């Protein structure tokens, strides 16, 4: 048979040694260092930050073009390899992605709204530091990775309390079949508080390997607030029938308040739309959140246009 031995070569691809046990002699295959595929002109510099100019990114006095890959933290040798292959950016997902099960927030700390030091966070910090050392930039979705909702439902949670606390707990715990839960953050004060706390925690965390708060980290070119922005699409296509009653009432109240601010009276709504469905009343805050796309032909076009505008503004206001 053959015996293969891999040996590192100063951080470059490993040498491959193939030995035969049946014949005399030895075959050695060795990979030698190669030139970089492309050496990008704009590199991370101390105290220089990415800015926008029109619809372009700039860095210092130069336009910044990003040629990157997407992935999560791994071996700290990976940024060197990516650099050598000509990439200058990484869309760096934290562990856990955006599924609400962040390994960076153990339950006891999540209940308190605290981002603790941990091996996992240190791994992320070291990976960021190595990307920066290579002169590369980061597009970071870490702000999306909010404090897990399950921890927020604990009676000791930092968002606990209020007259509707038990109703809120029950609704969040029963969210499994709900579509478009991300929209709840735009509607709900507790979830917004938790989202802001996570942003505060992350931006004020000091990376011990760069000495910088993430709010002041030069290698972060882009902070993402949402991934695959389909919140509006889900709301307008699926509606809210799968939501717990608590959150259905939340969005209906917000919709009726939006109509009050826009038209001031039911008579003005009737002038604009032509009609309301039977039993609907602005006074009673009972105008339904409708129409979704599948039923738009059952309602006046003006109402459908208003409902789309309401959802778009709701999401825009949240991110602003």
Secondary structure as UniProt FT lines:
FT   STRAND          2..9
FT   TURN            10..11
FT   STRAND          12..20
FT   STRAND          26..29
FT   TURN            46..47
FT   STRAND          50..53
FT   TURN            54..55
FT   STRAND          56..59
FT   TURN            60..61
FT   STRAND          62..63
FT   STRAND          68..72
FT   TURN            76..77
FT   HELIX           78..84
FT   TURN            85..86
FT   STRAND          89..93
FT   TURN            95..98
FT   TURN            103..104
FT   HELIX           107..112
FT   HELIX           119..133
FT   TURN            134..135
FT   STRAND          137..140
FT   HELIX           142..144
FT   HELIX           149..152
FT   TURN            155..156
FT   TURN            158..159
FT   TURN            163..164
FT   HELIX           165..173
FT   TURN            176..177
FT   HELIX           181..183
FT   HELIX           184..187
FT   HELIX           189..204
FT   STRAND          206..207
FT   TURN            208..211
FT   STRAND          212..213
FT   HELIX           214..216
FT   TURN            218..219
FT   STRAND          220..223
FT   HELIX           231..238
FT   TURN            239..242
FT   HELIX           245..263
FT   HELIX           266..273
FT   TURN            278..279
FT   TURN            282..285
FT   HELIX           293..298
FT   HELIX           301..319
//
